[in-house]
């Protein structure tokens, strides 16, 4: 099953750009990827092979990525030892997660 970027994510990026900022709660920091970089970044980290069912869209500035599943839920996955079984759900959807991002005023 192919996972696509939720429209709300595209709208957020169109409005705010590829934000790098702190978050309330997990992951603590996020560096969002531009939509045109998502496919290449996913290929580079081999997420389809290592953690099928997820589409990465950001990093945490450390050793984890943020990814959507087919329902649009948001998860954290480790880059080293990446496996679907280590996915940690941090939000029910993009809109919920985006509320935790501290945007510059």
ZAVEX-382938 format. One record per residue: x, y, z of N, C-alpha, C, O in turn. Coordinates in steps of 0.1 Angstrom, whole numbers. Last residue first. Layout:
ZAVEX-382938
n_xx:n_yy:n_zz:ca_xx:ca_yy:ca_zz:c_xx:c_yy:c_zz:o_xx:o_yy:o_zz
X:Y:Z:X:Y:Z:X:Y:Z:X:Y:Z
...
***
This chain:
ZAVEX-382938
n_xx:n_yy:n_zz:ca_xx:ca_yy:ca_zz:c_xx:c_yy:c_zz:o_xx:o_yy:o_zz
75:337:161:65:347:161:68:358:151:60:368:150
80:303:150:85:316:153:74:327:152:66:326:143
62:276:165:65:284:153:70:298:158:66:303:168
66:246:179:67:260:183:71:268:170:83:267:166
43:220:174:55:227:169:55:242:173:45:249:171
19:210:182:30:209:192:43:216:187:52:218:195
3:211:160:0:220:172:11:220:182:12:229:190
11:190:145:16:203:141:13:213:152:20:224:153
-2:168:156:12:169:158:17:184:155:25:189:163
-28:173:147:-25:172:161:-11:174:164:-7:181:173
-24:172:119:-30:184:126:-27:184:141:-23:194:146
-15:146:114:-6:157:112:-11:169:120:-3:176:126
-27:123:141:-27:129:127:-17:141:126:-12:145:137
-21:114:166:-32:107:158:-32:111:143:-37:104:135
13:110:176:1:118:173:-9:110:164:-5:102:157
32:91:182:32:104:189:21:113:186:19:123:194
41:58:184:31:67:180:31:80:188:32:79:201
70:44:174:63:49:186:54:60:182:58:70:176
83:14:161:76:27:158:68:31:171:62:23:177
95:-10:162:100:1:171:93:14:169:97:24:176
85:-25:142:81:-29:156:86:-18:166:81:-18:177
97:-16:119:83:-12:122:79:-15:136:72:-7:142
130:-6:124:121:-17:122:107:-12:126:106:-4:135
163:5:125:149:8:121:141:-5:117:145:-13:109
188:6:135:179:-5:139:165:-3:136:156:-7:143
189:40:133:197:28:135:189:17:141:183:19:152
166:56:134:174:54:121:183:42:122:184:35:112
136:48:150:150:50:151:156:48:137:152:39:129
106:67:146:113:55:143:128:58:144:133:68:140
75:80:156:89:82:156:95:68:154:90:58:159
44:88:137:53:79:145:67:84:145:72:91:136
11:98:132:25:102:132:33:93:142:29:91:153
-14:86:108:-9:88:122:6:91:121:13:87:112
-24:81:84:-20:94:86:-15:97:100:-13:109:104
-28:55:78:-39:62:84:-36:77:86:-45:84:90
-3:45:70:-14:47:60:-26:54:65:-34:59:57
19:67:89:15:54:84:3:56:74:0:67:71
47:90:87:32:87:87:30:72:84:38:66:77
74:97:108:68:91:97:53:90:98:48:89:110
106:110:118:91:110:120:85:105:107:90:108:96
136:95:130:128:101:120:113:101:124:109:93:133
165:98:151:152:93:148:145:101:137:148:113:135
189:108:162:189:95:156:175:90:152:174:78:150
185:142:157:193:132:163:192:119:155:195:119:143
167:157:145:180:164:147:189:154:154:201:158:157
145:143:138:145:150:151:158:157:155:160:161:166
131:147:105:140:141:114:139:149:128:132:159:128
103:138:83:111:147:91:121:140:99:120:127:101
89:119:70:87:133:65:96:143:73:96:155:70
85:85:59:92:95:67:90:109:61:90:110:49
60:63:59:66:73:50:72:84:59:65:92:65
55:28:64:57:41:69:63:50:58:70:45:49
54:3:54:41:8:59:43:22:65:33:27:71
85:-12:64:74:-10:54:61:-5:61:58:-9:72
112:-6:73:100:-4:81:89:-2:71:83:10:70
131:-15:54:134:-17:68:121:-15:77:120:-22:87
121:-9:28:127:-22:31:128:-25:46:125:-36:51
113:17:31:104:8:25:108:-7:28:100:-16:30
135:31:41:124:29:50:115:18:44:109:10:52
161:38:33:156:25:30:144:21:39:143:10:43
172:63:32:172:56:45:166:42:44:165:35:54
168:70:5:182:70:11:182:62:24:192:55:27
140:69:2:149:59:-5:162:58:1:168:47:3
134:91:18:129:78:21:137:67:15:140:57:21
146:111:3:150:109:17:146:95:21:153:88:28
131:110:-21:145:107:-21:150:104:-7:159:95:-6
105:117:-11:107:104:-18:122:101:-17:125:89:-14
109:143:1:104:132:9:108:118:2:113:109:9
115:165:-13:126:158:-8:122:145:-1:130:136:2
91:178:-19:99:173:-30:111:165:-26:117:158:-34
82:187:6:76:176:0:84:170:-12:84:158:-14
109:192:29:101:197:18:95:185:11:101:175:10
108:181:63:113:180:49:104:186:40:92:185:41
114:195:95:105:190:85:112:190:71:121:198:69
128:187:123:133:193:111:124:187:100:127:176:95
121:191:158:118:185:145:123:194:134:124:206:134
123:181:192:128:190:181:125:183:168:125:171:167
106:166:207:114:176:214:120:186:204:121:198:207
89:148:194:103:144:197:111:154:204:123:151:208
71:148:225:80:141:216:78:147:202:67:150:198
65:180:239:64:166:239:73:160:229:83:167:224
65:206:217:60:203:231:59:188:230:52:182:221
95:212:198:81:207:199:78:205:214:86:202:222
115:235:180:112:227:191:98:223:191:89:229:185
123:234:144:119:240:157:117:230:168:117:218:166
123:241:112:131:234:122:128:241:135:131:253:136
100:239:84:103:244:98:113:235:105:112:223:104
98:246:54:104:235:61:109:239:75:121:242:76
69:268:54:82:263:49:86:251:57:79:246:66
43:278:61:55:280:70:68:276:65:78:280:71
26:272:39:24:284:48:37:288:56:40:299:57
35:249:28:32:260:19:31:273:27:35:284:23
35:233:51:47:236:44:46:248:35:54:257:35
7:231:55:15:236:65:29:241:59:33:252:62
-2:218:31:-7:232:35:2:238:45:6:250:44
11:194:35:14:202:23:10:216:26:17:226:22
-3:185:57:12:187:58:16:196:47:24:205:49
-28:182:47:-26:192:58:-11:195:60:-7:206:63
-26:161:29:-28:174:24:-25:185:35:-20:196:31
-1:136:38:-14:142:40:-15:157:35:-5:164:36
16:118:13:17:129:23:3:135:25:-3:138:15
8:83:11:10:97:6:11:107:17:6:104:28
18:50:7:14:61:16:17:74:10:28:76:5
6:21:-9:14:34:-10:9:44:0:-4:46:1
8:-12:0:0:0:0:9:12:0:18:14:8
***
